[in-house]
Amino acid sequence: MRITHTTAIAAAAALLLAGLTACGPATDTGADARPTASATPAAKAPATSAATPTQEPSAAALPDMVGKGLQSAQDEAQAAGFYHLASHDALGRGRNQILDRGWKVCSQAPAAGTHSTDTKVDFGTVKLEEECPAGGDRGEPEKAGATMPDFVGKAVKVARQALDSSTSITVQDVSGQDRMVLVESNWQVCSTDPAAGAKLDGQPVTIEAVKFGENC
């Protein structure tokens, strides 16, 4: 049988077509073909906050700290649960207790006993080498009102603090040494002009003073 060139071409085309049909469509096996998880995040439970109840101050026994060093008294008070602490110069000189270990307790308020732990505890103190005031804690005078307070024997610093801040004050050394009054808590008032009991209406005030331990 004679096969012509045309017949051979037709046969080859038929075989090629049959092969393509048998293979079928290609399958994509890439990552994009895999199913994906839902992008919707899970709903979160609403946050809840429990209200913290207000803690009421408790009661505790406040020890008697009279006669102890100020630092020791403060430590003991805190150990008992009292943290609202203060101290002042029991001699009424208005000195600050900068180094607590250099001061001792002459009085305390409130006195020893059972108190609420939010109670303010105030210690009246003097320096270690000083004696506690025989007449009791002198404290510090209140602010001057319409009349001149009696500052005799008190520190110049205390007198200045008690007078209105707008008052013009002159302090003079009456010891005869003509010294400058620098640390006013170390100087005691001998007299004032105007005198105690006089009306205060903004006039200047003169304070005559000597150092503590000296005679006016």
C-alpha positions in Angstrom: 0.0 0.0 0.0 1.4 3.4 -0.9 1.3 6.1 1.7 1.3 9.6 0.3 2.8 12.6 2.0 -0.6 14.0 2.7 -1.8 10.9 4.4 1.2 10.8 6.7 0.7 14.4 7.9 -3.0 13.7 8.6 -2.1 10.6 10.7 0.5 12.5 12.8 -2.0 15.2 13.5 -4.6 12.7 14.7 -2.1 11.0 17.1 -1.1 14.4 18.6 -4.7 15.4 19.1 -5.4 12.1 20.8 -2.5 12.5 23.2 -3.6 16.0 24.3 -7.1 14.8 25.0 -5.9 12.0 27.2 -3.7 14.2 29.4 -6.6 16.4 30.6 -6.3 19.9 32.2 -3.3 20.6 34.4 -3.9 20.8 38.2 -2.5 23.7 40.3 -0.9 22.2 43.5 0.5 25.6 44.7 -0.2 27.2 48.1 -3.0 29.3 46.6 -5.0 26.2 45.8 -5.2 25.0 49.5 -8.2 26.1 51.5 -7.5 29.0 54.0 -8.7 29.4 57.5 -11.3 32.0 58.3 -9.8 35.5 58.7 -12.5 36.5 61.2 -10.9 36.6 64.7 -12.6 34.9 67.6 -14.7 37.2 69.7 -13.0 38.2 73.0 -14.8 38.1 76.2 -15.4 41.6 77.6 -12.9 42.6 80.3 -14.2 42.8 83.8 -12.7 44.8 86.6 -13.6 44.1 90.2 -13.9 47.3 92.3 -11.3 47.3 95.1 -13.0 48.0 98.4 -11.7 50.9 100.4 -9.6 49.6 103.3 -10.6 51.2 106.6 -7.7 52.2 108.9 -7.2 49.7 111.7 -6.6 50.4 115.4 -3.2 49.6 117.0 -1.4 50.2 120.2 0.8 53.3 120.1 3.8 52.8 122.5 5.1 55.5 124.9 8.2 57.0 123.2 8.9 59.8 125.8 12.6 59.8 126.7 13.7 57.9 123.6 15.8 59.3 120.7 13.7 60.8 118.0 14.9 58.3 115.3 14.2 55.3 117.6 10.7 56.7 118.4 9.9 57.2 114.8 11.0 53.6 113.9 9.0 52.2 116.8 5.9 54.1 115.8 6.2 52.8 112.2 6.7 49.3 113.4 3.4 49.6 115.3 1.6 50.8 112.1 1.7 54.5 112.5 3.2 56.4 109.5 1.8 59.9 109.8 4.6 61.3 111.9 5.7 64.8 112.8 8.1 66.5 115.3 8.7 70.0 116.6 11.0 72.0 118.9 9.6 71.6 122.5 11.5 74.7 123.6 9.5 76.9 121.3 12.5 78.0 119.3 11.2 76.8 115.9 14.3 74.7 115.1 14.0 72.0 112.5 14.9 68.4 113.4 17.3 67.9 110.5 19.3 65.0 112.1 16.8 62.9 114.0 19.4 61.0 115.9 20.5 64.3 117.5 17.1 64.9 119.2 15.2 63.2 122.0 11.4 63.0 122.7 10.0 65.1 125.6 6.3 64.6 124.7 4.1 62.9 122.2 0.6 63.5 121.0 -1.5 61.5 121.3 -0.3 59.7 124.4 0.4 56.0 124.4 -2.7 53.9 123.9 -4.9 52.4 121.2 -5.5 54.7 118.3 -6.5 54.5 114.6 -3.3 53.9 112.5 -4.1 57.0 110.4 -3.7 59.2 113.5 -1.0 61.9 113.3 1.7 61.4 115.9 3.6 64.5 116.9 6.8 64.4 119.0 7.9 67.4 121.0 11.7 67.3 121.0 14.9 68.9 122.3 18.5 68.3 121.4 20.3 65.5 123.2 22.3 67.8 125.4 19.3 69.9 126.4 16.8 69.4 129.2 13.1 69.0 128.4 11.1 72.2 129.4 10.1 72.0 133.0 6.8 73.7 132.4 5.8 71.3 129.6 6.0 71.5 125.8 6.1 75.2 124.8 5.2 74.4 121.2 5.0 77.4 118.8 2.6 80.4 119.0 -0.2 80.8 116.6 -0.3 83.5 114.0 -0.6 87.0 115.4 -4.0 88.5 115.0 -5.0 92.2 115.6 -2.7 92.5 118.7 1.0 91.9 119.3 1.7 88.6 121.0 4.1 88.2 123.9 7.3 86.9 122.3 9.6 87.5 125.3 11.8 84.4 125.9 10.9 82.9 122.5 13.1 82.6 119.5 13.3 85.4 117.0 12.5 82.9 114.3 9.2 82.0 116.0 8.3 85.7 116.3 9.0 86.3 112.7 6.9 83.3 111.6 4.0 84.4 113.8 3.8 87.9 112.5 2.2 88.6 109.1 4.6 88.0 106.2 4.1 91.6 105.1 5.4 93.0 108.4 8.7 95.0 108.3 10.9 93.5 111.1 14.2 94.8 112.5 16.2 92.6 114.9 18.8 94.2 117.1 21.4 92.6 119.4 21.1 94.3 122.8 24.1 92.5 124.4 26.3 95.5 123.6 28.3 93.4 121.1 26.5 94.7 118.0 26.4 91.3 116.4 24.4 90.3 113.3 21.5 88.1 114.0 22.0 85.3 111.5 20.4 82.1 112.8 17.3 83.5 114.4 16.4 80.2 116.1 19.5 80.7 118.3 18.3 84.2 119.5 15.7 84.9 122.2 13.4 87.9 122.3 14.0 90.4 125.1 11.5 93.0 124.1 9.4 94.1 121.1 8.2 97.5 119.8 5.2 97.6 119.8 4.9 95.8 123.1 2.8 92.8 123.7 -0.9 93.6 123.6 -0.5 96.6 121.4 -2.7 97.0 118.3 -1.2 95.7 115.1 -2.2 97.6 112.0 0.8 97.1 109.7 3.4 99.2 111.5 7.1 98.1 111.5 8.2 95.8 114.4 11.5 96.1 116.2 12.8 93.0 118.1 15.6 93.3 120.7 17.3 90.0 121.3 20.3 88.1 122.7 21.5 84.6 122.1 20.0 81.8 124.2 22.0 81.3 127.4 22.7 85.1 127.7 20.8 87.6 129.8 18.8 90.3 128.3 
